[in-house]
């Protein structure tokens, strides 16, 4: 199912882009850096609590083909990570220790067909695609130790190391709806506000668990068969941006973006994933072509 949805979205975007490219219009490419300030909570969390994520400069790449009042817009964040967060470590007092940390890897793609109204408002409909891989890693170490019995004999316990890795992979897809409006328009700069929502996202989650135990020099590996679960979620993506014309075909933009994503297991309704970010950003865009018939 997820392959067909992804292939269908890519095919529709390619057909629309090709159709618009065949007509007289303008192609614009852009790149921006989005800082992440926020929190995340996932079902693999050690205690289920919400943790702050580290500040990351996420790169975002855009391509837009505009013909008249219609345009097709693509935005992608390449695979980032794995990013480590929520690290916990505790000494066991006898030279041993216990560690726990979580890490995630994420990529994003938005594809939208937009139409501009005469009053500075634009509406759009398209697709949201999210790919995420999250892992919880736990490890324990106990050094070798010995016990002496009353008769003078001694027994040595070998060194013990344990490591457990739980991994969840998800592929999330769903329709995306956009509404944007130019609040202020001046010859050299503009202020725009946008709101986008994906109210019905679906996903299949793959959960894997591996456990390794090393006693002395011997290691045993235990692998649980993958488990699958369905998720349903929603995403809100809003932004307020200022765009300045640097040269004729070059623009500089900056602003603030807010993204909120919530997913729940389809069978129980319990929380699977919640992520919320405030993202200041800066970016450049350039018109690279005005060709067409």
C-alpha positions in Angstrom: 0.0 0.0 0.0 2.7 2.5 0.9 4.6 1.8 -2.3 1.6 2.4 -4.4 0.8 5.7 -2.6 4.3 6.9 -2.9 4.6 5.9 -6.6 1.2 7.5 -7.3 2.2 10.8 -5.7 5.5 10.9 -7.5 3.7 10.1 -10.8 1.1 12.8 -10.4 3.7 15.4 -9.5 5.9 14.4 -12.5 2.9 14.6 -14.9 1.8 18.0 -13.6 5.3 19.4 -13.6 5.8 18.2 -17.1 2.5 19.7 -18.2 3.4 23.1 -16.7 6.9 22.9 -18.0 5.6 22.7 -21.6 3.9 26.1 -21.2 5.4 29.5 -20.8 6.2 30.1 -17.2 8.8 30.4 -14.5 10.8 27.8 -12.5 12.1 28.8 -9.1 14.5 26.7 -6.9 15.3 27.5 -3.3 17.2 26.3 -0.2 16.6 27.2 3.4 17.9 26.4 6.8 15.3 25.6 9.5 16.3 25.6 13.1 14.4 23.1 15.4 13.3 24.2 18.8 10.8 21.7 20.3 10.0 18.4 21.9 9.2 14.9 21.0 7.4 11.9 22.6 7.3 8.4 21.2 6.0 5.0 22.4 9.6 3.8 22.6 10.4 6.4 25.2 12.0 5.0 28.4 9.4 6.5 30.7 6.9 7.9 28.2 7.7 11.5 29.1 8.3 14.4 26.7 11.9 15.4 26.0 13.4 18.4 24.3 15.2 17.7 21.1 18.5 19.3 20.2 18.7 22.4 18.1 19.3 21.3 14.5 19.9 23.3 11.3 17.6 21.3 8.9 18.1 22.0 5.2 15.1 22.3 3.0 15.0 22.3 -0.8 12.2 23.6 -2.9 11.2 23.6 -6.6 8.2 25.5 -8.0 7.0 25.7 -11.6 4.5 28.6 -12.1 2.3 29.1 -15.2 -0.1 31.9 -15.0 -2.0 31.6 -11.7 -1.3 27.8 -11.3 1.9 26.3 -9.9 3.2 23.0 -8.7 5.4 23.1 -5.6 7.8 20.5 -4.2 9.6 20.8 -0.8 11.9 18.1 0.6 14.0 17.6 3.7 16.6 14.9 3.0 17.3 12.1 5.5 18.7 13.7 8.6 20.3 11.7 11.4 20.3 9.6 13.3 20.0 12.4 15.9 20.6 11.4 19.5 18.5 12.8 22.4 17.2 11.8 25.9 20.5 10.3 27.0 20.5 8.7 30.5 23.4 7.1 32.2 23.7 5.6 35.8 26.7 4.1 37.6 25.9 0.8 39.4 28.6 1.5 42.1 30.7 -1.6 41.5 32.3 -0.5 38.3 29.3 -1.3 36.2 26.9 1.1 34.5 23.6 1.4 32.7 22.9 3.6 29.7 19.8 4.5 27.7 19.4 6.9 24.8 17.1 7.5 21.9 17.8 8.5 18.3 15.7 9.3 15.2 16.2 9.7 11.5 13.7 11.7 9.4 12.9 12.7 5.9 10.0 14.8 4.5 8.4 15.5 1.1 5.5 17.8 0.3 4.0 18.1 -3.1 1.3 20.6 -3.7 -0.7 22.0 -6.7 -1.4 25.7 -6.0 -3.8 28.2 -7.5 -3.5 32.0 -7.0 -6.6 34.1 -6.5 -6.8 37.7 -7.5 -6.7 39.1 -3.9 -3.3 37.7 -3.0 -4.6 34.4 -1.6 -3.4 31.0 -2.8 -5.0 27.7 -2.2 -3.4 24.3 -2.7 -3.9 20.6 -2.5 -1.3 17.8 -2.5 0.4 15.1 -0.6 2.5 14.7 2.6 5.1 12.0 2.9 7.1 11.4 6.1 9.7 8.6 6.7 11.0 8.1 10.2 13.2 5.6 11.9 13.5 5.8 15.7 15.6 3.6 18.0 15.8 3.2 21.8 19.2 1.7 22.9 19.8 0.3 26.4 23.1 -1.1 27.6 24.4 -2.6 30.9 27.9 -3.5 31.9 29.1 -5.5 35.0 32.8 -6.1 35.4 34.2 -9.5 36.4 34.1 -10.2 40.1 35.0 -13.0 42.5 33.7 -14.5 45.7 35.8 -16.3 48.3 34.2 -19.1 50.2 35.0 -20.0 53.9 37.1 -23.0 52.8 39.4 -20.6 50.9 38.1 -21.5 47.4 37.2 -18.7 45.0 34.6 -18.4 42.2 34.9 -15.7 39.6 31.9 -14.3 37.8 32.8 -13.3 34.3 32.3 -9.9 32.8 28.7 -9.3 31.7 27.5 -7.0 28.9 23.9 -6.5 27.7 22.6 -4.4 24.8 19.0 -4.0 23.7 17.9 -2.1 20.6 14.2 -1.4 19.8 13.6 0.1 16.4 10.5 1.5 14.9 10.1 2.5 11.2 7.2 4.3 9.8 6.1 5.6 6.4 3.4 8.2 6.7 1.3 9.5 3.8 -1.8 11.6 3.5 -3.4 14.6 1.7 -2.2 18.1 2.3 -4.3 21.3 2.1 -2.8 24.8 2.0 -4.0 28.3 2.4 -1.7 31.3 2.1 -2.2 35.1 1.8 0.1 38.1 1.2 -0.4 40.4 4.2 1.8 43.2 3.0 3.1 43.8 -0.6 5.8 46.4 -1.4 8.0 46.9 -4.4 11.1 45.4 -2.7 9.6 43.2 0.0 6.5 41.3 1.2 5.0 39.7 4.3 3.2 36.4 3.8 1.3 34.0 6.1 0.5 30.4 5.3 -1.4 27.5 6.9 -1.2 23.9 5.8 -2.8 20.8 7.3 -2.8 17.0 6.7 -5.7 16.0 8.8 -5.8 12.3 7.9 -2.4 10.7 7.8 -2.0 6.9 7.7 1.0 4.7 8.4 2.2 1.1 9.0 4.8 0.8 11.8 7.4 -1.9 11.9 8.7 -2.7 15.4 11.9 -4.7 15.8 13.8 -5.8 19.0 17.3 -7.2 19.3 19.0 -8.2 22.5 22.6 -9.3 22.8 24.2 -10.8 26.0 27.9 -11.2 26.3 29.3 -13.4 29.2 33.0 -13.4 29.2 33.9 -13.9 25.6 30.7 -15.7 24.5 27.8 -13.7 22.9 24.3 -14.7 22.4 21.9 -12.8 20.2 18.1 -12.8 20.6 15.9 -11.3 17.8 12.2 -10.9 18.1 10.2 -11.3 15.0 9.0 -7.9 13.6 5.7 -6.6 14.8 3.4 -4.4 12.7 0.9 -1.8 13.8 -1.3 0.8 12.0 -1.2 4.5 12.9 -3.5 7.4 12.2 -2.3 11.0 12.6 -2.4 14.6 11.6 0.0 17.4 10.9 -0.2 21.2 11.0 2.4 23.4 9.3 2.1 27.2 9.6 4.6 30.0 8.7 5.0 33.7 8.7 7.7 34.9 6.3 9.3 38.1 5.0 10.7 38.0 1.4 13.1 40.6 0.1 14.2 41.1 -3.5 18.0 41.2 -3.7 18.3 41.1 -7.4 15.9 40.7 -10.3 15.7 36.9 -10.0 17.1 36.4 -6.5 15.2 36.6 -3.3 16.1 36.3 0.4 13.5 35.2 2.9 13.3 34.7 6.7 10.6 34.0 9.2 9.1 31.6 11.7 7.5 28.2 11.1 5.5 26.0 13.5 5.0 22.3 12.9 2.9 19.9 15.0 2.6 16.2 14.3 0.5 13.7 16.3 0.0 10.0 15.6 -2.0 7.4 17.5 -2.2 3.6 17.2 -5.3 2.7 15.1 -6.4 -0.2 17.3 -6.1 1.3 20.8 -6.0 5.1 20.2 -3.0 5.4 22.5 -0.2 7.9 21.7 2.4 6.6 19.2 4.3 9.8 18.4 4.0 13.5 19.1 6.4 16.1 17.8 6.1 19.9 18.1 8.7 22.4 16.7 9.1 26.1 16.4 11.5 26.7 13.5 13.1 30.0 12.7 14.4 29.9 9.1 16.4 31.8 6.5 16.6 31.0 2.8 17.4 32.0 -0.8 15.4 31.4 -3.9 16.2 32.1 -7.6 14.3 32.0 -10.8 16.3 29.8 -13.1 14.0 29.5 -16.2 11.2 31.2 -18.0 11.0 28.8 -20.9 8.0 27.2 -22.5 5.7 27.5 -25.4 
